[in-house]
Amino acid sequence: MSSATINTFTKPIAKDKTLTYRKVLIFWLPLAFSWLLMTFEGPWIQGVIARKPDSETQLAAFGLIFSLQVLIETPVIMLLATSNALSRNRQAYRVLWRFMMGINVFVTVLALLMAFTPLLDFYLGNLLNIPEHIIEATRPGMQIMVLWSAFIGYRRFHQGILIRNDNTHAVGYGTIIRIVVSGGVAIGLGAVTQIAGAVIGALALILAVLAEAIYTYVVSLPYVKRLLETPLNDKIKSLTYRDAFKFHMPLAATSAITLLIRPFIERGLAEMPDATQALAAWPIVFSIMLVMRSGGMAYQEVVISLNQSQEHHNILRGFTLRLGFGLSIFMALFAFTPMIAFYNNVILDVPENLRELVIVGSQAGILIPLLTTLQSYMRALLMLTDKTSPIYQAMIVGFVITIIVVWGGISLGLHGILAASLGLTVGQIVELLLLYVSYQRQNNPLTTYWQSLNPSSGD
């Protein structure tokens, strides 16, 4: 996509020309809080499942259900960014609404095939080599969640409209609703029924996302009405389905590369002698990593929104380092102190034979919050300079390195959980180095972008 097209569709609203660490912090906190709440959903449900019968199998099954559903939803994840960037008038909104619905139909058909045909057995059994009893525990949850991706696509489309209109608080409130519903359903069903743990988890997830989608739609209605009353003018290019596809598909591909890492790691864990234990412990470790890196994952939007001059750039660079090191230091404190024992034993009530695996995996991943923050920063800089191909290239290389380290470590005798955490760390380091090199190869890469925002300033 040419830079001219990007400026036509995505040029941001002018922000305050002064920037301080305090302003960056205030801008970042609501986004980070929303990400953090979402990452709590997994551990909350895992805590209920861990207290149910056959907890090892059910924890493993729920981890597979969640990772597979997230993989299916890959095409819809970036609808938020697409809607935020391109919903500028009545014509664009109508094109994007139909585009969103088309993607939702596609992911729903894929979910139906995975849940009700032998495709699930082929994927989990033949490709990932998951034990048969875990596959059977996974199937009911997959069937319950066939509409999950479509609900998420609908929700994220309308969240993009909310963010575009600076109503980020509504996004946070929607996340709170989702967490309350998922937690309430999980705890309630866990307390009064004998339903299998993985099924409880699936019901909690689907009902929570449905509630959040309904809320998001309702609060976005005034902004949708405003869009429908905004005609296309001569200064803005009309949006075509081809434009929407060209803008959205690279973003979806980026998500797919990221999300494919987890099933490949699970494939390696399935080769362990204690495969059931490893597959049960890994979702817990991964959830801890998600919680700890959530602030870094939210940081990309901050850099894209606020980096509008050399002064802003310097402030954001300093904030990036402080944020990244702060998040990793907090994870180290969590992983190397009695905090993690309290989390395992009291909050989640993890089966005793899994606790040491969770601790080891968490300790080996303490650099991941720092690396995630730095990656968000570098990706944002490359996006601002219309150099997105290095992002995909770096992600592919990082993905390959991660799998090599994980599978290689297991073959050399490392426990799968330790190999998985180390693999993620090494893969992120390689990806970050490639992003940095790609950015440094450019000559004054942000100058043109700043001048397009402030044509009279000469910055």
Phi, psi and omega per residue, in radians:
M1 nan 2.326 -3.101
S2 -1.277 2.741 3.122
S3 -1.144 -0.518 3.114
A4 -1.114 -0.730 3.115
T5 -1.125 -0.725 -3.135
I6 -1.089 -0.765 3.137
N7 -1.113 -0.622 3.129
T8 -1.093 -0.733 -3.015
F9 -1.623 -0.568 -2.874
T10 -2.130 0.079 -3.130
K11 -1.014 2.181 -3.005
P12 -1.340 2.853 3.014
I13 -1.188 2.428 -3.111
A14 -1.075 2.363 3.137
K15 -1.888 3.073 3.076
D16 -1.037 2.306 -3.070
K17 -1.295 -0.284 3.078
T18 -1.686 2.500 -3.113
L19 -2.459 2.368 3.095
T20 -2.285 2.913 3.074
Y21 -1.017 -0.641 -3.130
R22 -1.117 -0.741 3.135
K23 -1.158 -0.672 3.093
V24 -1.109 -0.746 3.140
L25 -1.077 -0.766 -3.131
I26 -1.136 -0.669 3.122
F27 -1.205 -0.675 -3.061
W28 -1.315 -0.638 -2.980
L29 -0.993 -0.836 3.137
P30 -1.083 -0.672 3.113
L31 -1.151 -0.758 3.130
A32 -1.137 -0.669 3.136
F33 -1.108 -0.716 3.112
S34 -1.109 -0.795 3.080
W35 -1.062 -0.733 -3.101
L36 -1.108 -0.758 3.123
L37 -1.054 -0.720 -3.138
M38 -1.112 -0.646 -3.127
T39 -1.261 -0.338 3.095
F40 -1.273 -0.336 -3.050
E41 -1.051 -0.796 -3.133
G42 -1.076 -0.954 3.125
P43 -1.019 -0.645 3.141
W44 -1.036 -0.868 -3.130
I45 -1.206 -0.673 3.106
Q46 -1.037 -0.617 3.117
G47 -1.107 -0.621 3.073
V48 -1.229 -0.798 -3.106
I49 -1.092 -0.662 -3.115
A50 -1.100 -0.366 -3.136
R51 -1.660 0.025 3.141
K52 -1.700 2.855 3.098
P53 -1.062 2.683 3.113
D54 0.947 0.810 -2.972
S55 -1.131 -0.612 -3.129
E56 -1.069 -0.894 3.141
T57 -1.087 -0.748 -3.093
Q58 -1.217 -0.645 3.059
L59 -1.113 -0.750 3.112
A60 -1.103 -0.759 -3.131
A61 -1.120 -0.764 3.127
F62 -1.108 -0.694 3.080
G63 -1.044 -0.712 3.118
L64 -1.216 -0.715 3.092
I65 -1.013 -0.858 -3.084
F66 -1.119 -0.833 -3.101
S67 -1.140 -0.639 -3.139
L68 -1.251 -0.695 3.098
Q69 -1.149 -0.669 3.091
V70 -1.134 -0.646 3.094
L71 -1.146 -0.730 3.116
I72 -1.110 -0.625 -3.079
E73 -1.397 0.025 -3.087
T74 -0.836 -0.806 -3.110
P75 -1.088 -0.363 -3.065
V76 -1.735 -0.223 -3.017
I77 -1.034 -0.760 -3.066
M78 -1.507 0.178 3.032
L79 -1.066 -0.474 3.080
L80 -1.051 -0.887 -3.133
A81 -1.129 -0.714 -3.130
T82 -1.138 -0.792 3.121
S83 -1.131 -0.749 3.136
N84 -1.041 -0.748 -3.047
A85 -1.387 -0.631 -2.913
L86 -1.894 -0.236 -3.124
S87 -1.388 1.528 -3.049
R88 -1.999 -0.268 -3.072
N89 -2.835 3.116 -3.081
R90 -1.022 -0.812 -3.089
Q91 -1.105 -0.782 -3.128
A92 -1.165 -0.714 -3.136
Y93 -1.062 -0.766 -3.104
R94 -1.146 -0.688 3.088
V95 -1.106 -0.794 -3.101
L96 -1.205 -0.597 3.112
W97 -1.108 -0.791 3.112
R98 -1.158 -0.659 3.098
F99 -1.076 -0.786 3.109
M100 -1.072 -0.779 -3.130
M101 -1.142 -0.635 3.080
G102 -1.097 -0.755 3.099
I103 -1.134 -0.683 3.133
N104 -1.102 -0.682 3.082
V105 -1.111 -0.738 -3.138
F106 -1.052 -0.847 -3.085
V107 -1.226 -0.515 3.097
T108 -1.184 -0.747 3.080
V109 -1.061 -0.733 3.119
L110 -1.097 -0.727 3.121
A111 -1.133 -0.690 3.099
L112 -1.104 -0.750 3.115
L113 -1.108 -0.710 -3.122
M114 -1.214 -0.540 -3.044
A115 -1.541 -0.550 -2.958
F116 -2.091 0.166 3.110
T117 -2.262 2.999 3.100
P118 -1.142 0.003 3.129
L119 -1.046 -0.613 3.110
L120 -1.106 -0.778 3.119
D121 -1.111 -0.680 3.129
F122 -1.133 -0.799 -3.087
Y123 -1.177 -0.914 -3.087
L124 -1.335 -0.697 -3.075
G125 -1.426 -0.983 -3.063
N126 -1.329 -0.718 -3.085
L127 -1.504 -0.794 -3.083
L128 -1.694 -0.203 3.111
N129 1.050 0.684 3.115
I130 -1.326 2.396 3.093
P131 -0.970 2.565 -3.030
E132 -1.037 -0.699 -3.085
H133 -1.170 -0.488 3.085
I134 -1.319 -0.655 3.086
I135 -1.036 -0.787 -3.129
E136 -1.133 -0.587 3.088
A137 -1.263 -0.403 -3.134
T138 -1.390 -0.573 -2.967
R139 -1.021 -0.847 -3.112
P140 -1.044 -0.695 3.119
G141 -1.132 -0.661 3.080
M142 -1.095 -0.662 3.140
Q143 -1.207 -0.635 3.108
I144 -1.131 -0.576 -2.949
M145 -1.756 0.441 -3.075
V146 -1.111 -0.489 -3.129
L147 -1.685 0.069 -3.055
W148 -1.025 -0.865 -3.101
S149 -1.112 -0.679 3.126
A150 -1.129 -0.722 3.087
F151 -1.068 -0.718 -3.132
I152 -1.160 -0.737 3.108
G153 -1.053 -0.757 3.121
Y154 -1.108 -0.752 3.141
R155 -1.131 -0.812 -3.068
R156 -1.195 -0.579 3.066
F157 -1.032 -0.797 -3.126
H158 -1.347 -0.485 3.029
Q159 -1.099 -0.655 3.100
G160 -1.046 -0.683 3.102
I161 -1.159 -0.700 3.104
L162 -1.084 -0.805 -3.118
I163 -1.138 -0.705 3.112
R164 -1.023 -0.528 3.134
N165 -1.719 0.358 3.043
D166 1.108 0.362 3.102
N167 -1.732 1.082 3.142
T168 -1.253 -0.398 3.119
H169 -1.084 -0.657 3.126
A170 -1.109 -0.611 3.082
V171 -1.101 -0.751 3.103
G172 -1.122 -0.727 3.115
Y173 -1.098 -0.679 3.090
G174 -1.077 -0.689 3.096
T175 -1.112 -0.697 3.102
I176 -1.073 -0.764 3.109
I177 -1.027 -0.782 -3.126
R178 -1.057 -0.789 -3.111
I179 -1.167 -0.733 3.133
V180 -1.090 -0.771 -3.128
V181 -1.162 -0.827 -3.111
S182 -1.094 -0.757 3.119
G183 -1.154 -0.753 3.140
G184 -1.109 -0.758 3.123
V185 -1.130 -0.796 -3.113
A186 -1.090 -0.836 -3.114
I187 -1.166 -0.743 -3.128
G188 -1.112 -0.836 3.133
L189 -1.183 -0.623 3.112
G190 -1.147 -0.533 -3.074
A191 -1.466 -0.593 -2.961
V192 -2.006 -0.042 -3.130
T193 -2.229 2.935 3.053
Q194 -1.883 0.400 3.128
I195 -1.120 2.523 3.127
A196 -1.032 2.544 -3.052
G197 -1.001 -0.750 -3.127
A198 -1.135 -0.602 3.098
V199 -1.194 -0.718 3.063
I200 -1.011 -0.797 3.130
G201 -1.051 -0.742 -3.138
A202 -1.132 -0.770 3.108
L203 -1.085 -0.715 3.129
A204 -1.088 -0.749 -3.104
L205 -1.167 -0.824 -3.047
I206 -1.191 -0.692 3.139
L207 -1.222 -0.624 3.138
A208 -1.171 -0.761 3.141
V209 -1.174 -0.647 3.082
L210 -1.077 -0.783 3.132
A211 -1.081 -0.754 -3.134
E212 -1.172 -0.663 3.132
A213 -1.118 -0.726 3.118
I214 -1.108 -0.808 3.130
Y215 -1.050 -0.828 -3.096
T216 -1.080 -0.704 3.108
Y217 -1.079 -0.792 -3.085
V218 -1.103 -0.815 -3.077
V219 -1.287 -0.316 3.126
S220 -1.503 -0.170 -3.051
L221 -0.973 -0.750 3.120
P222 -1.067 -0.631 -3.134
Y223 -1.298 -0.629 3.051
V224 -1.106 -0.750 3.105
K225 -1.045 -0.703 3.121
R226 -1.122 -0.711 3.098
L227 -1.077 -0.748 -3.111
L228 -1.189 -0.318 3.091
E229 -1.668 0.021 -3.115
T230 -1.782 1.865 -3.114
P231 -1.348 2.816 3.043
L232 -1.244 2.342 3.084
N233 -1.986 2.989 -3.014
D234 -1.174 -0.341 -3.071
K235 -1.500 -0.178 -3.089
I236 -2.053 2.265 3.137
K237 -1.193 2.394 3.068
S238 -1.170 2.540 -3.102
L239 -1.607 2.277 3.078
T240 -1.868 2.885 3.058
Y241 -1.092 -0.572 3.091
R242 -1.140 -0.719 3.076
D243 -1.056 -0.808 -3.135
A244 -1.074 -0.742 3.140
F245 -1.115 -0.809 -3.117
K246 -1.117 -0.598 3.129
F247 -1.306 -0.738 -2.973
H248 -1.442 -0.701 -2.987
M249 -1.085 -0.714 3.059
P250 -1.056 -0.629 3.090
L251 -1.144 -0.729 3.105
A252 -1.121 -0.673 3.118
A253 -1.105 -0.663 3.097
T254 -1.067 -0.790 3.112
S255 -1.079 -0.707 -3.108
A256 -1.078 -0.748 3.140
I257 -1.069 -0.770 -3.138
T258 -1.101 -0.781 -3.029
L259 -1.345 -0.371 3.124
L260 -1.215 -0.318 -3.114
I261 -1.058 -0.736 -3.046
R262 -1.115 -0.844 3.104
P263 -1.093 -0.551 3.095
F264 -1.195 -0.630 3.051
I265 -1.150 -0.745 3.113
E266 -1.081 -0.565 3.073
R267 -1.106 -0.703 3.093
G268 -1.180 -0.713 3.138
L269 -1.130 -0.549 3.141
A270 -1.143 -0.280 3.120
E271 -1.516 -0.119 -3.125
M272 -1.231 2.610 3.044
P273 -1.019 -0.636 3.093
D274 -1.783 0.973 -3.016
A275 -1.023 -0.723 -3.106
T276 -1.096 -0.759 3.122
Q277 -1.135 -0.763 -3.120
A278 -1.120 -0.749 -3.140
L279 -1.221 -0.427 3.076
A280 -1.398 -0.653 -3.109
A281 -1.344 -0.584 -3.031
W282 -1.080 -0.753 3.088
P283 -1.017 -0.561 3.118
I284 -1.214 -0.789 3.100
V285 -1.070 -0.786 -3.106
F286 -1.109 -0.660 3.103
S287 -1.126 -0.697 3.080
I288 -1.057 -0.772 3.122
M289 -1.078 -0.720 3.134
L290 -1.075 -0.767 3.117
V291 -1.049 -0.823 -3.056
M292 -1.226 -0.497 -3.098
R293 -1.727 0.020 -3.060
S294 -1.045 -0.670 3.114
G295 -1.108 -0.649 3.092
G296 -1.225 -0.614 3.118
M297 -1.161 -0.544 3.135
A298 -1.370 -0.185 -2.952
Y299 -1.350 -0.405 -3.110
Q300 -1.015 -0.782 -3.130
E301 -1.126 -0.525 3.106
V302 -1.121 -0.850 -3.112
V303 -1.125 -0.741 3.133
I304 -1.077 -0.692 -3.067
S305 -1.358 -0.609 -2.941
L306 -1.848 -0.206 -3.059
N307 -1.461 1.521 -3.033
Q308 -2.142 0.131 3.084
S309 -2.909 2.978 3.110
Q310 -1.082 -0.657 3.102
E311 -1.100 -0.777 3.091
H312 -1.063 -0.736 -3.123
H313 -1.024 -0.772 -3.130
N314 -1.131 -0.737 3.120
I315 -1.099 -0.796 -3.115
L316 -1.143 -0.634 3.112
R317 -1.107 -0.779 3.114
G318 -1.143 -0.705 3.121
F319 -1.133 -0.642 3.138
T320 -1.005 -0.860 -3.117
L321 -1.126 -0.750 3.127
R322 -1.104 -0.759 -3.136
L323 -1.137 -0.845 -3.084
G324 -1.070 -0.854 3.139
F325 -1.156 -0.639 3.119
G326 -1.091 -0.733 3.139
L327 -1.169 -0.701 3.129
S328 -1.232 -0.631 3.077
I329 -1.101 -0.705 3.110
F330 -1.125 -0.702 3.110
M331 -1.134 -0.651 3.097
A332 -1.107 -0.734 3.099
L333 -1.082 -0.688 3.125
F334 -1.162 -0.787 -2.992
A335 -1.374 -0.446 -3.036
F336 -1.925 0.224 3.113
T337 -2.220 3.044 3.116
P338 -1.086 -0.099 3.118
M339 -1.019 -0.708 -3.091
I340 -1.264 -0.549 3.062
A341 -1.148 -0.712 3.089
F342 -1.096 -0.719 3.129
Y343 -1.102 -0.807 -3.138
N344 -1.160 -0.853 -2.942
N345 -1.444 -0.690 -2.996
V346 -1.755 -0.908 -3.036
I347 -1.256 -0.884 -3.103
L348 -1.663 -0.405 -3.038
D349 0.946 0.870 -3.137
V350 -1.117 2.416 3.068
P351 -0.901 2.456 -2.981
E352 -0.996 -0.622 -3.096
N353 -1.296 -0.120 3.108
L354 -1.766 -0.243 -2.964
R355 -1.113 -0.743 -3.126
E356 -1.150 -0.630 3.105
L357 -1.114 -0.717 3.116
V358 -1.110 -0.721 -3.132
I359 -1.130 -0.841 -3.116
V360 -1.069 -0.798 -3.141
G361 -1.093 -0.680 3.137
S362 -1.199 -0.731 3.139
Q363 -1.113 -0.633 -3.129
A364 -1.280 -0.223 -3.080
G365 -1.892 0.389 -3.015
I366 -1.194 -0.358 3.132
L367 -1.454 -0.200 -3.022
I368 -1.094 -0.699 3.079
P369 -1.057 -0.717 3.090
L370 -1.098 -0.841 -3.111
L371 -1.105 -0.664 3.115
T372 -1.102 -0.743 3.125
T373 -1.108 -0.790 3.130
L374 -1.133 -0.662 3.092
Q375 -1.119 -0.758 3.111
S376 -1.020 -0.725 3.136
Y377 -1.104 -0.851 -3.097
M378 -1.197 -0.685 3.107
R379 -1.091 -0.723 3.139
A380 -1.084 -0.734 3.129
L381 -1.094 -0.729 3.118
L382 -1.172 -0.653 3.094
M383 -1.122 -0.718 -3.131
L384 -1.112 -0.510 -3.126
T385 -1.681 0.209 3.102
D386 1.051 0.610 3.079
K387 -2.066 1.335 -3.056
T388 -1.600 -0.377 -3.104
S389 -1.052 -0.649 3.083
P390 -1.070 -0.461 3.120
I391 -1.141 -0.831 -3.134
Y392 -1.153 -0.723 -3.134
Q393 -1.094 -0.772 3.141
A394 -1.137 -0.671 3.131
M395 -1.137 -0.693 3.126
I396 -1.124 -0.780 3.127
V397 -1.119 -0.781 3.114
G398 -1.058 -0.681 3.092
F399 -1.056 -0.843 -3.129
V400 -1.093 -0.759 3.135
I401 -1.094 -0.735 3.124
T402 -1.010 -0.857 -3.104
I403 -1.141 -0.680 3.115
I404 -1.075 -0.777 -3.121
V405 -1.166 -0.743 -3.109
V406 -1.135 -0.969 -3.097
W407 -1.171 -0.675 3.109
G408 -1.135 -0.736 3.116
G409 -1.076 -0.736 3.122
I410 -1.110 -0.745 -3.135
S411 -1.157 -0.444 3.122
L412 -1.558 0.012 3.038
G413 1.871 -0.035 3.064
L414 -1.204 2.560 3.031
H415 -1.153 2.536 -3.056
G416 -1.010 -0.670 -3.134
I417 -1.121 -0.772 3.114
L418 -1.139 -0.756 3.122
A419 -1.086 -0.662 -3.139
A420 -1.124 -0.806 -3.139
S421 -1.147 -0.738 3.114
L422 -1.160 -0.685 3.122
G423 -1.082 -0.772 3.092
L424 -1.070 -0.712 -3.132
T425 -1.133 -0.868 -3.123
V426 -1.113 -0.734 3.120
G427 -1.059 -0.711 3.132
Q428 -1.213 -0.609 3.102
I429 -1.106 -0.804 3.135
V430 -1.099 -0.773 3.125
E431 -1.062 -0.764 3.140
L432 -1.088 -0.737 3.124
L433 -1.082 -0.710 3.123
L434 -1.164 -0.688 3.077
L435 -1.087 -0.765 -3.126
Y436 -1.102 -0.804 3.141
V437 -1.087 -0.740 3.141
S438 -1.088 -0.709 3.134
Y439 -1.203 -0.724 -3.095
Q440 -1.190 -0.394 3.134
R441 -1.232 -0.313 -3.137
Q442 -1.416 2.692 -3.138
N443 -1.790 1.949 -3.093
N444 0.824 1.029 -2.935
P445 -1.119 -0.525 -3.056
L446 -1.614 -0.158 -3.052
T447 -1.040 -0.803 -3.130
T448 -1.087 -0.700 3.137
Y449 -1.115 -0.793 3.142
W450 -1.104 -0.674 3.133
Q451 -1.157 -0.567 3.097
S452 -1.199 -0.474 3.098
L453 -1.438 -0.592 -3.068
N454 -2.249 1.204 -3.003
P455 -1.075 -0.388 -3.098
S456 -1.699 -0.086 -3.022
S457 -1.526 -0.478 -3.098
G458 1.314 0.191 3.138
D459 -1.107 nan nan
